[in-house]
Amino acid sequence: MTSLEPREVNLTIDLCLRIGEVLLSSGAGAADVTATMQSVARHLGLRHPDLDVTFTNLTMSFQAAPEEQPVSHTRLIKHRDIDYEDLTQVDHLVRDLLADRVDLREARARLARLVSSGHPTARWKVTLGWGVMCGAVGVQFGGSLLVVVLAFLAAVTIDRLQLRMARRRLPAFYRQVAGGAIATVIAVAAAAADLPVDTSLVVTANIVMLLAGVGFMGALQDALTGFYVTAGARITEAMLATAGIIAGVSGGLSFADAIGVDVGRLDPGAVDVKSAGLMALGGAVCAAAFGYATYAPRRSLAPIGVVAGVAMLISQAISSQGFRGPWSVAISALFVGLVSWTLSGRLRVPPLVIVVPAVVPQLPGLSIYRGLSLLAEDGGRAATSEGLLAIITAASVAIALASGVILGEYIAQPLEREARKLESRLAGPRLVGPLRAKRRPSAAPVGEVGETREPG
């Protein structure tokens, strides 16, 4: 620890901060980022560094001895686009570093190439992925073919516009306003053309990609793991993004009134789907398309869709037995957490790459939107009460999703270790096959990169 030269200490801290930056900006939780940085620092000789992970910056300090000068570095988090390809590659890099397949300087060079290079997937294909996702939401809610087509076209338009706005460095709030306005204007255009389509369903299917449900669940995960400052910042971001959608939808409705188009009572999220199979199909395609749009490795897309579809069926089956609301969602999330741990080892991806897309179809973003929009209306006590009820429902569903997934991960880890021990005891004598399976490297979850496990 004390034998490290100051240059080596600085390079090690800088590498840890850069790894943490990629993980945090790609969607990893604060607890996972902290554990990963600690593992890398400990492996490279820095014992017990002080880490501070917040929503906007990372700070790492190290003091070799009380009589020596401490070293402290800070790195700002500048972007927040979910990128599961970078997340997976950094996870592989950390595993290679901890296994001594690369040294400090090789790891720094590899990380620099990773963050400076683009993606092999063309950006227009990502736009199509968002379109497919929103079309699948229309299928999930029982929409007609016309709803699916309108949802696809609106999602493509929203993504291209937001991309242009992002390149001009406009804040995310204004991008959300523009997205909500486009979704509503397309519904207004459909109503003006007298198309046989439910305008509420069109808006519902088109604003899912804008909703803050993912950020809201991530905030609750940080809160459950003790990172309350980061959780509060993520909740604020989620609420602000949702407020932008409300402003955009309100502007679209004002435009409809100005041109004399009656769109009826726009009630996003107020849909009643009775076909569990249709919901499972739409949820599976939605999850896989979300994974594709966030650059998840191609090998993980089909498993993500299957897990999401089965989770949706579990939720609907439990709801039909009377366990409605958070309990049905929590049990389906528990299933996702259990399965993702095993699948991540086989697919060589972090469990987060499977978990988040798989729970996207069940996220409470629409309830958040519905509650805030009702609170913003001047509808008296009835509307206020309904809005508060929607907010409480959304919070309970988000807590159920986050706690179910985390509990599933906690249960899966010791179960898999005990299963491997039992398999070793019962492995022989065998008449066919090897006595002991050969170990091979597999993907460790972000935050537990130091553990080696055998998939399956």
Salt bridges, closest charged atoms under 4 A:
GLU8 OE2 - ARG105 NH2 2.93
ASP14 OD2 - ARG18 NE 2.81
ASP14 OD2 - ARG108 NH1 2.68
GLU21 OE1 - ARG75 NE 2.48
ASP83 OD2 - HIS119 NE2 2.58
GLU85 OE1 - HIS119 ND1 2.46
ASP91 OD2 - ARG95 NE 3.68
ASP96 OD1 - ARG101 NH2 2.84
ASP96 OD2 - ARG110 NH1 2.87
ASP100 OD1 - HIS43 NE2 2.83
ASP159 OD2 - ARG123 NH1 3.03
ASP222 OD2 - ARG234 NE 3.40
ASP267 OD2 - ARG265 NH1 3.13
ASP267 OD1 - ARG370 NH1 2.22
ASP272 OD2 - LYS274 NZ 3.82
GLU386 OE2 - ARG370 NH2 3.00
GLU416 OE1 - ARG453 NH1 3.78
GLU418 OE2 - LYS421 NZ 3.64
GLU451 OE2 - ARG417 NH1 3.33
GLU454 OE2 - ARG439 NH1 3.47
